[in-house]
């Protein structure tokens, strides 16, 4: 029980309702692997109306914000990779007389039996 976990509002409401329906703190704690103190907190919030749809919306917003932050980190890493690759292209060795155009491609090599 020493680990930190996040529980949905629906789960908190379910546990609180089970306690109010007569389930013991000890049984709920064992079955769901959560502390009795946490159950007491959830029951208090449930009775105060804090586990309603507004709280669910807040949880959803929090999930979205975490996902946005993860995507922003990914975009940042990709931007750094692009800058690194651009720098490598600018400073990398190039054969003399080689075309650098992406559109035209490399120059055609002379054919072995062609005109001289």
HELIX and SHEET records of a PDB file:
HELIX    1   1 UNK A    9  UNK A   20  1                                  12    
HELIX    2   2 UNK A   25  UNK A   32  1                                   8    
HELIX    3   3 UNK A   36  UNK A   48  1                                  13    
HELIX    4   4 UNK A   53  UNK A   91  1                                  39    
END                                                                             
